[in-house]
């Protein structure tokens, strides 16, 4: 999770990813942010997240993104 938080903070240093729970629902992250996060996460963890998993609920919080990463790391 620490690596993920560093990635997220590198993309959006203005956000507190430990507290935010509605990043997509409230429009805090835009589509460019999501694509950047996706690219960085795929590279950092050696995974390839499927387009079908690019739903708002998977990107609403760091915990949700981490759960998605864990799904692909198994």
N, C-alpha and C positions, 0 to 999 in steps of 0.2 A: 504493500500500500504506500510505503514511503516513496518509492520510485514513481508511482502514479501521481502522488501529490506534487512532487517536484516537476513532473511533466506539465501538470495542470497550471501550476504557479508560473512556469516558464511561458505558457501561452497567455494566461490572464492573471497577471500579478495583482490586479486590483480586486480580486475576489477571495473570500475566505471559504475555501473548498471544504473545510471541516464542518462548516455550519450550513452552507447552502443546500437546500433540499428540492428546489424547484427551478433549476437552472434553465430548463427548456420551457416548462409551463409558464414561467414569468418572462420569457424572452431575454433572459440574461445572456445566454449563449446563442449565437446565430449559426447559420449553416456553415459558414467558413470556420468558426471555432470548432464545430463538431468534426469537420473533415480534417482539420489540423490535429485535433486530439486523436482521432482515429489513426492517422498516419504515424504520429509519434508513438502511440501505444503499440501499434503493430510492430514497429521497428524495435522498440525497447524490449518487448516480451517475445519477439519472434513468432507472432501469431498473425492470422489473417481473418479479421472479423467479417462475417458474412453481411451483405447488404440487408438481408432480412432482419438483422439485429439492430439496424439504425433507427430505432424508435425513440421517441422522446423519453419514455420511462427508463430506458437504458442510459440516458445522459442527464437525468435530473439532478444527480448528486455524485460526489466522488465514490460513495458506497455503491451506487448503482453501476457506475463504470467499472469499479473494482470487481463486482460480481460478474459482469460481462467478461472481463479479462480472465477471471478464474475459470469461467466456463470453457474458454478456449485453451487454457493452459493444462487442462486435464488430459 
